[in-house]
């Protein structure tokens, strides 16, 4: 009798663990599906810092400032991705030899 009680309790525990594991997996999958168009926060912050520094560096250089403004407008209008935007900002930083 005691062995059957232990088996039943063990079965209930295993069933509970399996149930919650599947539930958590489903919830995590739903969260990942909902976050497909979310910009990575660290990349966004890095890009903002680069833009601010380039704006400071191009105050006197109107040609480079216009180039930066065009790049900012392209990103704002969703013509380029944040990864492309970040790469182009890196190119400008290297070309202008701006320190971050």
N, C-alpha and C positions, 0 to 999 in steps of 0.2 A: 504494500500500500504506500509506504513512504517513497519507494523508488518511482512509482507512477506520479506522485505529487511533484517530485523533483523534475521529472521529464516534462510534465505539463507546464510548470513554471519556466523551465528552460525554453520550451517551445514558444511560450508567450513572449519571453524576452527576445528570442531570435526573430520572431515575427515583428515585434516592435522596432527592432533595429533595422530590419529589411525595409519596413514601411517608411521609416523616417529617412533612410538612405535614398530611396527612390524619390520621395517627396523633395528632398534637398537638391537632388540632381535635376529634377524637373524645374524647380524654382531658379536654380543657377542657369539653366538653359534659357529660360524665359528672360532673365536679366540680361544675358549676353545678346539675345536677339533684339532687345529694346535699346541696347547701347551701341548699335552698329554705326550710327552717324555722329557719335560724340567725339569731339576733338580731345586728344590726350592733353591733360592739363599742364604737364611739364613742358611739352612741346609748344603749347600756346604761350606759356609764360616766357620761355626762351625767345620765342619770336617777338613778343612785345618788347623785351629788353633790347633786342637787336634793332628793332625799328626805332625805339627811343634814342639809342646811341647813334644810329645813322642820321636821324633828324638833327641831332646836335652837330654832327660832323659835317653835314652838307648845308648848313645855314648860309655860308658864303658862296658855295658852288651851286649856281642855279641849274646847271645842266644835270648834275648828279641828283640834286633835289627833285627836279622834274622826273627823272628816272625812278627815284624812290616813290614819288607820288603815284606814278603810273603803275608801279608794282603793287602798291597798297590798294589802288582802285581795282586792279585785276583780282586780288584776293577777296576784297570786299564784295565784288560782283560774282564770286564763285567761278571765275574763269580758270583759276588754278587752285590746287589743293594746298593744304597747309604745309605738306612735305615739300612741294615744289617752291612755295613761298619762302620757306626756311632755307632751302638750298640757294635760291637766288639772293637772299639776304646775305648768306655766307659768302657768296661770290663778290657782292658789293663790298663787304667788310674786308675781304682779302685784297680787292683791287684798290680800295682807298686806304688800305693799311690802318684801319681803325682798331684801336684796342678796346676790348670790352671790359 
